[in-house]
Every structure is written in C-alpha cells, then in structure tokens.
Amino acid sequence: MSYPMVHLKVAYGLLLRFSDGYIERKGDFLLGSVAPDAVHFHETYDVSLKEKSHVWKYGPCWGVTMDSEGWRNAIRKFWEENKDSANRDFLAGYCTHLLTDWENDRRIWAPFREKMKQGAKRDEVYGEYGKEAKGMDLWLYQNDKETQEIWQLLEQGKACGVKGCIQEEDLARQKQFLLYEEFIGKDTVDVSRYRFCTRKIMAEFIKVCEEKIFGELFT
C-alpha cells in the first residue's frame, strides 16, 4: 500500500481543506495518518496484525482484496463508531490512512494483479513498482515544499493505542523512526526515469485521495 510520505501528504492536504477548528490537534491528525502501519514496529510482527490495524478481512491474504466495497464500508463504519471519541483528531487521521490504502488497492494493486493474470512477471509488476514507490516517497520528503511543516506537526502528535488495532508503544517507535531515521542521511533520489510511479502519477493519486476522503468522511 502507500508509503508514509504519501499518507502524510494526503493528510496535510486535508488539513488545508478543513474549516478552522475542525481539527484541533493537527499533530495528532498527522500521526494518526501513519498509525495503522505501526504494527510493523511490533516485536513479533506478522501479517495478521496488518489486517487488524487496517480493518481488513476481505480476501484470501493481505494485498489481495476481493471485496473492495466491503472494506470501504468497514472503514466508514469504523469512523462512525469512533468520530465522537476523545481522540477524534487522531482517529480522523487513522481513517484517512485506511481510505488512502483502499484507494491505492483499487487504483494500483488491483490492476497490477490483473496484469499478472495476463502473464506479466511478478518481479516487474510488484518488484519494480515497489522500488519506485519507495523512491518516490523519499523524493517527496526531499523535495516537497510542505515537508518541514509536516515534520513539525508530526513531532507534536501524541502516540496512543487503538483497541484491537495498534498498540501505543509500537506507534511511539514508529514515530521516532519516521522523524529521525527513515529519511535522514539518504542520498538524493532521481525519479526522472520511473515508469510505474512517476511524479505525475503520484501527484494525481494524492489529489484524488484528498478529494475523495474529504467527501467520504468529513462532509
């Protein structure tokens, strides 16, 4: 699914769309927008944790979604059940992440799976795209004009757990890794020859996610 800078860019774009005061703790909202992936920082990670954190049970295995609308409806239900909680801003970001991954699955992964059924090689379909998506995430961090503001807000976010989904200590580890390790000290990335995950494709994807999530959850 999407990498952290994409999730943060979508969330930041939503912040610019909200009316004043809709999100009181912007840092919590941004931290929430990466939080479902905190399970990767659990001491004994396995894919079942990813399925729980992403409110997903709609295919034979994670990454092969057979009931896209079922997953979408589960995300909407999750938001309806949690939007009046004390940490509403954080959970709004959390649901933003889930719908961004839903859109990624629908627009990117599902078509790639179809290409494989038609004879495309797995290494090209998944391997090359994965490398480009990871590189594009680094490019966004290094070049996007909003990175500094996003990082300042992310640092303000308060880690918390979500019952049945993620643990607070895992999110705290993820937050530290994002802020001080994942992108720090990396060589400048060149994305000019990318084929599957170009700057244009990613800009369009982020814009679509902003528009759809704003309409889906927050209006």
Contacts in CASP RR format, 6 or more apart in sequence:
PFRMAT RR
TARGET T0000
AUTHOR 0000-0000-0000
METHOD contacts of the structure
MODEL  1
MSYPMVHLKVAYGLLLRFSDGYIERKGDFLLGSVAPDAVHFHETYDVSLK
EKSHVWKYGPCWGVTMDSEGWRNAIRKFWEENKDSANRDFLAGYCTHLLT
DWENDRRIWAPFREKMKQGAKRDEVYGEYGKEAKGMDLWLYQNDKETQEI
WQLLEQGKACGVKGCIQEEDLARQKQFLLYEEFIGKDTVDVSRYRFCTRK
IMAEFIKVCEEKIFGELFT
1 54 0 8 1.000
1 63 0 8 1.000
1 100 0 8 1.000
1 101 0 8 1.000
1 104 0 8 1.000
1 105 0 8 1.000
1 109 0 8 1.000
2 10 0 8 1.000
2 100 0 8 1.000
2 101 0 8 1.000
2 104 0 8 1.000
2 133 0 8 1.000
3 133 0 8 1.000
3 134 0 8 1.000
3 136 0 8 1.000
3 137 0 8 1.000
4 34 0 8 1.000
4 37 0 8 1.000
4 137 0 8 1.000
4 178 0 8 1.000
4 182 0 8 1.000
5 137 0 8 1.000
5 138 0 8 1.000
5 140 0 8 1.000
5 141 0 8 1.000
5 144 0 8 1.000
5 147 0 8 1.000
5 183 0 8 1.000
6 100 0 8 1.000
6 136 0 8 1.000
6 137 0 8 1.000
6 140 0 8 1.000
6 202 0 8 1.000
6 205 0 8 1.000
6 206 0 8 1.000
7 33 0 8 1.000
7 34 0 8 1.000
7 96 0 8 1.000
7 97 0 8 1.000
7 100 0 8 1.000
8 30 0 8 1.000
8 33 0 8 1.000
8 34 0 8 1.000
8 150 0 8 1.000
8 154 0 8 1.000
9 140 0 8 1.000
9 144 0 8 1.000
9 146 0 8 1.000
9 150 0 8 1.000
9 206 0 8 1.000
10 33 0 8 1.000
10 96 0 8 1.000
10 100 0 8 1.000
10 206 0 8 1.000
10 209 0 8 1.000
10 210 0 8 1.000
10 213 0 8 1.000
11 29 0 8 1.000
11 30 0 8 1.000
11 32 0 8 1.000
11 33 0 8 1.000
11 93 0 8 1.000
11 96 0 8 1.000
11 97 0 8 1.000
12 30 0 8 1.000
12 146 0 8 1.000
12 149 0 8 1.000
12 150 0 8 1.000
12 153 0 8 1.000
13 210 0 8 1.000
14 96 0 8 1.000
14 210 0 8 1.000
14 213 0 8 1.000
14 214 0 8 1.000
14 218 0 8 1.000
15 23 0 8 1.000
15 26 0 8 1.000
15 29 0 8 1.000
15 30 0 8 1.000
17 210 0 8 1.000
17 214 0 8 1.000
17 218 0 8 1.000
18 218 0 8 1.000
22 218 0 8 1.000
23 29 0 8 1.000
23 89 0 8 1.000
23 92 0 8 1.000
24 89 0 8 1.000
25 89 0 8 1.000
25 90 0 8 1.000
25 156 0 8 1.000
25 157 0 8 1.000
25 158 0 8 1.000
26 89 0 8 1.000
26 153 0 8 1.000
26 156 0 8 1.000
27 89 0 8 1.000
27 153 0 8 1.000
27 154 0 8 1.000
27 155 0 8 1.000
27 156 0 8 1.000
27 157 0 8 1.000
27 158 0 8 1.000
28 87 0 8 1.000
28 89 0 8 1.000
28 90 0 8 1.000
28 156 0 8 1.000
28 157 0 8 1.000
28 158 0 8 1.000
29 89 0 8 1.000
29 90 0 8 1.000
29 92 0 8 1.000
29 93 0 8 1.000
29 96 0 8 1.000
30 93 0 8 1.000
30 150 0 8 1.000
30 153 0 8 1.000
30 154 0 8 1.000
30 157 0 8 1.000
31 90 0 8 1.000
31 154 0 8 1.000
31 157 0 8 1.000
31 158 0 8 1.000
31 159 0 8 1.000
31 171 0 8 1.000
31 175 0 8 1.000
32 90 0 8 1.000
32 91 0 8 1.000
32 92 0 8 1.000
32 93 0 8 1.000
32 94 0 8 1.000
32 96 0 8 1.000
32 97 0 8 1.000
33 93 0 8 1.000
33 94 0 8 1.000
33 96 0 8 1.000
33 97 0 8 1.000
33 100 0 8 1.000
34 97 0 8 1.000
34 174 0 8 1.000
34 178 0 8 1.000
35 53 0 8 1.000
35 90 0 8 1.000
35 93 0 8 1.000
35 94 0 8 1.000
35 97 0 8 1.000
35 162 0 8 1.000
35 166 0 8 1.000
35 171 0 8 1.000
35 174 0 8 1.000
36 53 0 8 1.000
36 54 0 8 1.000
36 94 0 8 1.000
36 97 0 8 1.000
36 98 0 8 1.000
36 101 0 8 1.000
36 165 0 8 1.000
36 166 0 8 1.000
37 50 0 8 1.000
37 53 0 8 1.000
37 97 0 8 1.000
37 174 0 8 1.000
38 53 0 8 1.000
38 166 0 8 1.000
38 167 0 8 1.000
38 170 0 8 1.000
38 171 0 8 1.000
38 173 0 8 1.000
38 174 0 8 1.000
39 45 0 8 1.000
39 49 0 8 1.000
39 50 0 8 1.000
39 52 0 8 1.000
39 53 0 8 1.000
39 166 0 8 1.000
39 170 0 8 1.000
40 50 0 8 1.000
40 174 0 8 1.000
41 170 0 8 1.000
41 171 0 8 1.000
41 173 0 8 1.000
41 174 0 8 1.000
41 177 0 8 1.000
42 49 0 8 1.000
42 167 0 8 1.000
42 170 0 8 1.000
47 61 0 8 1.000
47 62 0 8 1.000
50 56 0 8 1.000
50 62 0 8 1.000
51 57 0 8 1.000
51 62 0 8 1.000
52 164 0 8 1.000
52 165 0 8 1.000
53 162 0 8 1.000
53 165 0 8 1.000
53 166 0 8 1.000
54 62 0 8 1.000
54 98 0 8 1.000
54 101 0 8 1.000
55 71 0 8 1.000
55 74 0 8 1.000
55 75 0 8 1.000
55 78 0 8 1.000
55 98 0 8 1.000
55 165 0 8 1.000
56 62 0 8 1.000
56 65 0 8 1.000
56 71 0 8 1.000
56 74 0 8 1.000
57 74 0 8 1.000
58 65 0 8 1.000
58 66 0 8 1.000
58 67 0 8 1.000
58 68 0 8 1.000
58 70 0 8 1.000
58 71 0 8 1.000
58 74 0 8 1.000
59 65 0 8 1.000
59 66 0 8 1.000
59 67 0 8 1.000
60 66 0 8 1.000
63 105 0 8 1.000
63 109 0 8 1.000
64 113 0 8 1.000
65 71 0 8 1.000
65 105 0 8 1.000
65 109 0 8 1.000
65 110 0 8 1.000
68 102 0 8 1.000
68 105 0 8 1.000
68 106 0 8 1.000
68 110 0 8 1.000
71 102 0 8 1.000
71 105 0 8 1.000
72 99 0 8 1.000
72 102 0 8 1.000
75 95 0 8 1.000
75 98 0 8 1.000
75 99 0 8 1.000
75 102 0 8 1.000
76 216 0 8 1.000
76 217 0 8 1.000
78 95 0 8 1.000
78 98 0 8 1.000
79 91 0 8 1.000
79 92 0 8 1.000
79 95 0 8 1.000
79 217 0 8 1.000
82 88 0 8 1.000
82 91 0 8 1.000
82 95 0 8 1.000
83 91 0 8 1.000
83 92 0 8 1.000
85 91 0 8 1.000
87 160 0 8 1.000
90 157 0 8 1.000
90 158 0 8 1.000
90 160 0 8 1.000
91 162 0 8 1.000
92 217 0 8 1.000
92 218 0 8 1.000
94 162 0 8 1.000
94 165 0 8 1.000
95 217 0 8 1.000
96 213 0 8 1.000
96 217 0 8 1.000
99 209 0 8 1.000
99 212 0 8 1.000
99 213 0 8 1.000
99 216 0 8 1.000
99 217 0 8 1.000
100 209 0 8 1.000
100 213 0 8 1.000
103 205 0 8 1.000
103 208 0 8 1.000
103 209 0 8 1.000
103 212 0 8 1.000
103 213 0 8 1.000
104 205 0 8 1.000
107 205 0 8 1.000
107 208 0 8 1.000
108 129 0 8 1.000
108 205 0 8 1.000
112 120 0 8 1.000
112 125 0 8 1.000
112 126 0 8 1.000
112 129 0 8 1.000
115 125 0 8 1.000
116 122 0 8 1.000
116 125 0 8 1.000
128 195 0 8 1.000
128 196 0 8 1.000
129 196 0 8 1.000
129 197 0 8 1.000
130 196 0 8 1.000
130 197 0 8 1.000
132 191 0 8 1.000
132 194 0 8 1.000
132 195 0 8 1.000
132 196 0 8 1.000
132 197 0 8 1.000
133 196 0 8 1.000
133 197 0 8 1.000
135 189 0 8 1.000
135 191 0 8 1.000
135 197 0 8 1.000
136 191 0 8 1.000
136 194 0 8 1.000
136 197 0 8 1.000
136 199 0 8 1.000
136 202 0 8 1.000
138 183 0 8 1.000
138 186 0 8 1.000
138 189 0 8 1.000
139 189 0 8 1.000
139 191 0 8 1.000
139 199 0 8 1.000
140 147 0 8 1.000
140 202 0 8 1.000
141 147 0 8 1.000
141 183 0 8 1.000
142 183 0 8 1.000
142 186 0 8 1.000
142 188 0 8 1.000
142 189 0 8 1.000
151 179 0 8 1.000
154 175 0 8 1.000
154 178 0 8 1.000
154 179 0 8 1.000
155 179 0 8 1.000
157 175 0 8 1.000
159 168 0 8 1.000
159 169 0 8 1.000
159 171 0 8 1.000
159 172 0 8 1.000
159 175 0 8 1.000
160 168 0 8 1.000
160 171 0 8 1.000
161 167 0 8 1.000
161 168 0 8 1.000
161 171 0 8 1.000
191 197 0 8 1.000
191 198 0 8 1.000
191 199 0 8 1.000
END
